[in-house]
């Protein structure tokens, strides 16, 4: 089994922040800051930055690396890819999801609802990211999981960039994720597809 090294750790942490859109477009990422934050050395962070530039989540410039800005057309195409992959996963998950998969999704929903009720937008966004990753896992198809991960699908709303989504929107989003789990449990294909097709927060 592959053992995660420190460069991998740095890559995973920074990538998740980028996918959750916890960092502003155009923001410069500083090696020393991230090395301290993740508790790795600068060479590990540099290696992570290089991978993320190659994957299109960071952009290399004369003065360092910067968070990529996703234009509306970029997000439209990425969300079309998300819909294709997630509805395919749903078809598999309806028959393959285990009780443990459902329990994990329900736990994430509970955490998301708690974050939403307290108005903690970034907590909701991070839970949202975990939810969709766990949903893909419930399909129990390793190749689909790799495709989904490699697609680097960021959360879509500009509200993620400023952390200003209203509590009402956050609670509504948490409730819709709960309905996704209920539809999966009830094997309601049509409702599940309709919920997945809704724009992300």
Secondary structure, DSSP 4 states (H G I P E B T S, - for coil): -PPP-HHHHHHHHHHHHHHTT-S-TTPEEPHHHHHHHHT--HHHHHHHHHHHHHTTSEEEETTEEEEPPPPHHHHHHHHHHHHHHHHHHHHHHHHH--HHHHHHHHHHHHHHHHHHHTT-HHHHHHHHHHHHHHHHHTT--HHHHHHHHHH------THHHHT---HHHHHHHHHHHHHHHHHHHTT-HHHHHHHHHSPP-
